[in-house]
Amino acid sequence: MSRKVSKSYDTKLKNNSTQVEFNNREIDIKNHPDLISVSEYVKNKFYFATLAPGLDKPRQNLDVHFFTIDNELIYRNFYNDFGPLNLSCLYKYCWLVNNKRRNRKYFDRKIVHYTLDDDENKRSNAAYLISAYAMMYLGINPHDTYQILVKGNSRPFKPFQDASIGNSHYHIRLQDCLNGLFRAITFGFLNFGDFNLDEYDKYEKLKYGDLNWIVPDKFIAFIGPSTEPGRPYHQPEAYINYFLNNNVAAVVRLNRPCYDSKRFTRYGIAHVEMFLPDGSTPSKKILNQFLKLAETTAGPIAVHCKAGLGRTGCLIAAYLIKHYKMTAKEAIAWTRICRPGSVIGHQQSWLEKMQSELWLNGQQYRQQNYGDSDYFPHHKYGIYSVARMNDKKHDDLSSVSDESSTKKHKKNSDKKSILESLSDKLLEKNLEKETNHGNGLLGIFHKMRSPRDPTSTNKSRTIDYPKKIPPHCFISDRVKPSHDASLNLTQGDYLNKIKSNKK
């Protein structure tokens, strides 16, 4: 008696057979049945693709390795802003792709970064990551890497929106982000071969200070400190160790006072007031004052408003436009890549309006100071440089050693005259014990902290400050907020409330 086979079982066998055949045959990625848009970055090797509608992953093939980062590298939005992804995400993506391209398991396979069709925000961020990678590691210029992308995609990529409440018409394009990143790398702002990811990831968190480097050895943007009770901000003392370790010369406050400036100046850090109403743009007077301060200050400047995003980002972007001839949108893009949410609403229009004037002022400044209007500074170390901190520790060590040797020499000279007058060998023996005790490299090494300790406080100034900041200084949460605290909330307050809820 013959055995009947169910229709569903027969269909399953047929589908499995088709899948086996699909798995075993060589696939032309550009004609893959599950992909609707394909961009080729390395011929027959590395691709970016969008999945066909309704699919959550492509069918696998022995000849192809598919991967996605849509749910792994995520933008933490304030409102309807969604990108570009920050430096940490870009670094992790570049590491991931380089690891795949070097992995023997994938030597004979095509590598395809795919993104879903139904999320325009994630699609734009995925496109940004692979385009930035192609620019940084494949040697493709920003214009060409963008052209490769759009050539393989019939649908345009959604432009990135600012962190305004609700829908906003203030956008920057993917091309702006690539251009801004390219110029930053050209000037030495960023070098992923010398980048401390742990430092970036740690200090961007509200818990550890909510601060970001924007320009090497020049600008840190950070949330406004406060000693007012009930606010989820840091007290000024929470920043002292980091600022002194990085030779911060001045703090600029753009918002209303929420702490006594002496809490910075007592440690030798200058403090400058440049008040701007929350959400506003700088007056010419404030702009010129800020640029003058930056141009005449030897050392980094830490800038804050309330959230350290709008007013702070606006002035730092103006500096980028003047001194590195970035366009307004390139400056905004780079600032946001470092510190997401920077420059909000009409501050973008103000920067675009000021662009030509700032370019002209920058040209005149370079001609006057360098004798060449086309001269642009190149930084030896990028932001979050490991090598810079290692060199700094070496310099600090050498400085302490030289100072110790000088004191030792002076002490020897003084004692020598005594020896000559007394001619006493016993005194000479005692002197040898005195001058060798606690001096030299061995003693210095014992006094120094481990170079692995990110909170190391190797002194580069003759200033007395606490070796360790008391824990209560990090978050001012000892007093509950008053019931009417929300009556005077500004844009910065709302942004900071969102920050405090982020994981």
C-alpha positions in Angstrom: 0.0 0.0 0.0 1.5 3.3 -1.1 2.1 6.0 1.6 0.5 9.4 1.1 2.7 12.5 1.6 1.0 15.7 2.8 1.0 18.7 0.5 2.6 20.9 3.2 5.4 18.3 3.7 6.0 18.2 0.0 6.2 22.0 -0.2 8.7 22.0 2.7 10.9 19.5 0.9 10.7 21.6 -2.2 11.6 24.8 -0.3 14.5 23.0 1.5 15.8 21.8 -1.9 15.6 25.3 -3.3 17.5 26.7 -0.2 20.2 24.0 -0.6 20.5 24.9 -4.3 20.6 28.7 -3.3 23.2 28.0 -0.7 25.5 26.2 -3.0 25.5 28.4 -6.1 27.6 31.5 -6.5 25.4 34.6 -6.2 25.7 38.0 -7.9 25.1 40.3 -5.0 23.6 43.0 -7.2 21.0 40.5 -8.4 20.3 38.9 -5.0 16.6 38.2 -4.8 16.4 39.6 -1.2 18.1 42.9 -1.9 16.6 46.0 -3.6 19.6 48.3 -3.4 23.3 47.4 -3.6 26.4 49.6 -3.4 29.8 48.0 -4.1 32.7 49.5 -2.1 35.3 46.8 -2.8 34.9 45.0 -6.1 33.5 41.5 -5.6 34.1 41.8 -1.9 32.4 44.5 0.2 28.9 45.8 -0.2 26.1 47.9 1.4 22.5 46.8 0.7 18.9 47.4 1.7 16.6 44.4 2.2 13.5 44.0 0.1 10.3 45.1 1.9 8.8 42.6 4.3 12.1 40.8 5.1 14.0 40.9 8.3 17.1 39.1 7.0 18.4 37.8 3.7 18.7 34.2 2.7 22.2 32.9 3.5 24.6 31.6 1.0 28.0 29.9 1.3 29.5 32.5 -0.9 28.3 35.5 1.1 28.5 36.7 4.7 25.7 39.1 5.7 25.7 41.3 8.8 23.7 44.2 10.2 24.2 46.7 13.0 20.7 48.3 13.0 19.9 47.1 16.5 23.4 47.1 17.9 24.8 50.6 17.2 22.0 52.9 18.4 21.5 56.7 18.5 20.2 57.9 21.9 17.8 60.7 20.8 16.5 63.7 22.7 13.4 64.3 20.6 13.1 63.5 16.8 16.8 63.7 16.2 18.3 60.3 15.1 21.9 60.8 14.1 24.6 60.8 13.0 25.9 58.1 15.3 28.6 59.2 17.6 32.4 58.5 17.6 32.0 55.5 19.8 29.6 53.8 17.3 31.8 54.8 14.4 34.9 53.3 16.1 33.1 50.1 16.9 31.8 49.8 13.4 35.2 50.3 11.9 36.7 47.7 14.3 33.9 45.2 13.3 34.4 45.6 9.6 38.2 45.5 9.8 37.9 42.3 11.9 35.6 40.7 9.3 37.8 41.7 6.4 40.9 40.2 8.1 39.2 37.0 9.3 40.3 34.0 7.3 36.8 32.6 7.5 35.6 35.3 5.2 38.6 35.5 2.8 36.7 33.7 0.0 33.3 35.2 0.8 31.6 38.4 -0.1 30.8 40.6 2.9 27.5 42.5 2.8 26.3 45.1 5.4 22.6 45.2 5.1 19.9 47.4 6.6 16.2 47.1 6.8 13.9 48.9 4.4 11.3 50.0 6.9 13.3 52.3 9.1 14.6 55.4 7.3 16.5 56.6 10.4 18.5 53.4 10.8 19.0 53.2 7.1 20.6 56.7 7.1 22.9 55.9 10.0 23.9 52.6 8.4 24.8 54.5 5.2 26.8 57.0 7.2 28.8 54.3 8.9 29.8 52.4 5.8 30.5 55.6 3.9 32.7 56.9 6.7 34.5 53.6 6.9 35.2 53.7 3.1 36.6 57.2 3.5 38.8 56.3 6.5 40.0 52.8 5.5 39.5 52.4 1.8 41.0 55.8 0.8 37.9 57.0 -1.0 37.2 60.8 -0.8 33.9 61.9 0.8 32.4 62.9 -2.6 33.1 59.6 -4.3 32.1 57.4 -1.3 28.7 59.2 -1.3 28.4 58.8 -5.0 29.0 55.0 -4.7 26.2 55.0 -2.1 23.6 56.9 -4.1 24.4 55.2 -7.3 23.3 51.9 -5.8 20.2 53.4 -4.1 17.3 54.8 -6.0 15.7 56.1 -2.8 17.4 59.2 -1.2 18.7 59.0 2.4 16.8 60.9 5.1 18.7 63.9 6.3 19.6 64.2 10.0 17.5 66.5 12.2 18.5 68.6 15.1 17.4 68.1 18.7 14.5 70.5 18.6 11.2 69.6 20.1 8.9 68.1 17.5 9.5 68.0 13.7 12.2 70.5 12.6 13.3 71.9 9.2 16.9 72.2 10.4 18.7 69.4 8.7 22.2 68.3 7.8 22.8 65.8 5.0 24.8 62.6 4.9 27.3 64.4 2.6 27.7 67.2 5.2 28.7 64.5 7.8 31.2 62.9 5.5 32.7 66.3 4.6 32.9 67.4 8.2 34.5 64.1 9.3 37.0 64.2 6.4 38.1 67.8 7.3 38.4 66.8 11.0 40.7 63.9 10.1 42.7 66.0 7.7 43.5 68.5 10.4 44.4 65.8 12.9 41.3 66.0 15.1 40.8 62.2 14.9 43.0 59.1 14.6 41.3 55.8 15.3 44.8 54.2 15.4 45.3 56.3 18.6 41.9 56.5 20.2 40.9 55.8 23.8 37.4 54.4 23.3 37.0 53.7 27.1 37.6 57.4 27.9 35.0 58.5 25.3 32.4 56.0 26.5 33.0 56.8 30.1 32.9 60.6 30.2 30.1 61.1 27.7 27.8 59.6 30.4 26.0 61.9 32.7 27.3 59.8 35.7 30.9 60.7 34.9 30.5 64.3 33.8 28.8 64.4 30.4 31.8 65.9 28.6 33.2 65.5 25.1 36.3 66.8 23.3 35.5 68.6 20.1 39.0 70.0 19.1 42.2 68.5 20.3 43.9 70.6 23.1 41.4 73.4 22.5 37.7 72.6 23.3 35.8 70.4 25.7 32.0 70.8 25.7 30.2 69.7 28.9 27.0 70.0 30.9 26.7 73.0 33.2 27.9 72.2 36.8 25.6 73.2 39.6 25.6 73.4 43.4 21.9 74.1 43.6 20.0 71.5 45.5 17.8 68.9 43.8 19.4 69.2 40.3 20.9 66.1 38.7 24.1 67.9 37.8 27.7 67.6 38.9 29.4 70.0 41.2 32.5 71.9 39.9 34.8 69.7 42.0 33.8 66.6 40.0 35.7 68.0 37.0 38.9 69.2 38.7 40.9 66.0 38.3 40.1 65.5 34.7 40.6 69.2 33.8 44.0 69.4 35.5 45.1 66.1 34.0 44.3 67.5 30.6 45.8 71.0 31.3 42.5 72.8 30.9 43.3 76.5 31.2 39.8 78.1 31.4 36.2 77.4 31.9 33.6 79.4 29.9 30.1 79.7 31.4 27.3 80.7 29.0 24.3 80.2 31.3 23.2 81.9 34.5 25.5 81.2 37.5 24.6 77.9 39.3 27.9 77.7 41.2 30.7 80.0 42.5 33.4 80.5 40.0 36.0 80.2 42.8 35.4 76.5 42.8 37.4 76.4 39.6 39.8 79.4 40.0 41.1 78.1 43.3 42.7 75.3 41.3 44.3 77.6 38.9 41.6 77.3 36.2 40.5 80.7 34.8 36.7 81.3 34.7 35.1 83.5 32.1 31.4 84.7 32.0 29.7 85.1 28.6 26.0 84.9 29.4 23.5 84.0 26.6 19.8 83.3 27.1 19.0 79.6 26.8 18.4 78.7 23.1 19.7 82.0 21.8 22.5 82.9 19.4 25.6 84.9 20.3 25.8 88.6 19.8 28.8 90.0 17.9 30.3 91.1 21.1 30.0 87.6 22.7 31.2 85.9 19.5 34.3 88.1 19.3 35.0 87.7 23.0 34.8 84.0 22.7 37.0 83.7 19.6 39.6 86.1 21.1 39.8 84.0 24.3 40.3 80.8 22.3 43.0 82.5 20.2 44.9 83.8 23.1 44.6 81.0 25.6 47.4 78.5 25.8 45.6 75.3 26.6 42.2 73.7 26.4 39.0 75.6 27.2 36.0 73.8 28.7 32.8 75.4 27.6 29.3 74.9 29.1 25.8 76.3 29.0 23.0 74.4 30.8 23.0 71.2 28.8 26.3 71.9 26.9 24.6 71.5 23.6 23.0 74.6 22.0 24.9 77.7 23.0 28.1 75.7 23.7 28.0 73.9 20.3 27.1 77.1 18.5 30.2 79.0 19.6 32.6 76.0 19.2 31.2 75.5 15.6 31.9 79.2 14.9 35.5 78.6 15.9 35.7 75.6 13.5 34.3 77.7 10.6 36.7 80.6 11.2 39.9 78.6 11.9 39.4 75.4 9.8 37.2 76.9 7.0 34.5 74.3 7.6 31.1 75.1 6.2 28.5 75.7 8.9 26.9 72.3 8.2 30.3 70.6 8.3 31.1 72.2 11.6 27.7 71.2 13.0 28.1 67.7 11.7 31.5 67.2 13.4 30.3 68.8 16.6 27.4 66.4 16.7 29.5 63.4 15.8 31.5 64.2 19.0 28.6 65.4 21.1 25.1 64.4 19.8 22.4 67.0 20.1 24.8 70.0 19.6 23.5 73.2 17.9 19.7 73.4 18.1 17.1 75.1 15.9 17.8 78.6 14.6 21.4 78.4 15.8 22.1 76.5 12.6 20.7 79.4 10.6 22.8 81.8 12.5 26.0 79.8 11.7 25.1 79.6 8.0 24.5 83.4 8.0 27.9 84.0 9.7 29.8 81.5 7.6 31.2 84.0 5.0 32.2 86.6 7.6 33.9 84.0 9.7 35.8 82.6 6.6 37.0 86.1 5.8 38.0 86.8 9.4 39.9 83.4 9.5 41.7 84.2 6.3 42.8 87.6 7.7 43.9 85.9 11.0 46.0 83.3 9.2 47.6 85.9 7.0 48.5 88.1 9.9 49.7 85.3 12.2 51.2 82.8 9.8 51.9 84.9 6.7 49.7 82.5 4.7 45.9 82.8 4.5 45.8 79.1 3.4 47.7 77.8 6.4 45.7 75.5 8.6 47.1 74.0 11.8 47.5 70.2 12.0 47.3 68.6 15.4 49.9 66.1 16.4 47.4 64.2 18.6 43.7 63.7 18.0 41.0 63.8 20.6 41.1 61.0 23.2 44.7 60.2 22.2 46.4 57.5 24.1 49.8 58.5 22.9 49.3 62.1 24.1 48.5 61.0 27.6 51.5 58.6 27.6 53.8 61.4 26.4 52.3 63.8 29.0 53.0 61.3 31.8 56.6 60.9 30.5 57.0 64.7 30.4 55.6 65.1 33.9 57.9 62.4 35.1 60.9 64.1 33.5 59.9 67.4 34.9 59.6 66.0 38.4 63.0 64.2 38.0 64.7 67.4 36.8 63.3 69.4 39.6 64.4 66.7 42.1 67.9 66.7 40.6 68.1 70.5 40.8 67.1 70.5 44.4 69.6 67.7 45.1 72.4 69.6 43.4 71.6 72.7 45.3 71.5 70.8 48.6 74.9 69.1 47.7 76.4 72.5 47.0 75.3 74.0 50.3 76.5 71.0 52.2 79.8 70.9 50.4 80.8 74.3 51.8 80.1 73.0 55.3 82.1 69.9 54.6 85.1 71.9 53.4 85.0 74.1 56.5 84.6 71.2 59.0 86.6 68.5 57.2 84.6 65.9 58.9 84.2 62.5 57.2 81.3 61.7 59.5 79.4 64.6 58.2 80.1 63.6 54.7 78.7 60.1 55.4 75.6 61.6 57.0 75.2 64.0 54.0 75.2 61.1 51.6 72.3 59.5 53.5 70.4 62.8 53.5 70.7 63.6 49.8 69.8 60.1 48.6 66.8 59.6 50.7 63.5 59.9 48.9 65.0 61.3 45.7 65.6 60.0 42.2 63.5 57.9 39.9 62.8 55.1 42.3 61.2 57.4 44.8 59.2 59.2 42.1 57.8 55.9 40.7 56.7 54.8 44.1 54.8 58.1 44.5 53.1 58.0 41.1 49.9 56.2 40.4 49.6 53.4 37.8 49.5 54.8 34.3 46.5 52.6 33.7 44.5 54.6 36.2 42.3 57.1 34.2 41.9 59.2 37.4 45.6 59.6 37.9 46.4 63.1 39.2 50.0 63.6 38.2 50.6 67.3 39.0 51.7 69.5 36.1 51.1 72.6 38.2 52.3 73.8 41.6 48.7 73.8 42.9 47.4 72.0 45.9 44.3 70.1 45.1 42.6 67.0 46.5 44.1 63.7 45.2 40.6 62.3 45.1 37.4 64.2 44.7 34.8 63.2 47.4 32.0 61.0 46.0 29.3 63.4 47.0 30.6 66.0 44.5 29.7 63.9 41.5 25.9 64.1 41.7 24.1 66.8 43.6 21.2 64.7 44.7 21.3 65.2 48.5 18.3 67.5 48.5 15.0 66.7 46.9 13.7 69.3 44.3 11.1 71.8 45.5 7.5 71.4 44.2 7.7 74.5 42.0 11.1 73.6 40.4 9.5 72.9 37.1 8.0 76.4 36.8 11.2 78.0 35.3 12.4 75.1 33.2 14.2 76.1 30.0 15.3 74.2 26.9 18.5 73.1 28.7 16.6 71.8 31.6 14.4 69.6 29.4 17.4 68.3 27.5 19.1 67.4 30.8 16.0 65.6 32.1 16.2 63.5 29.0 19.9 62.8 29.5 19.3 61.7 33.1 16.8 59.1 31.8 19.1 57.6 29.3 20.9 54.4 30.1 
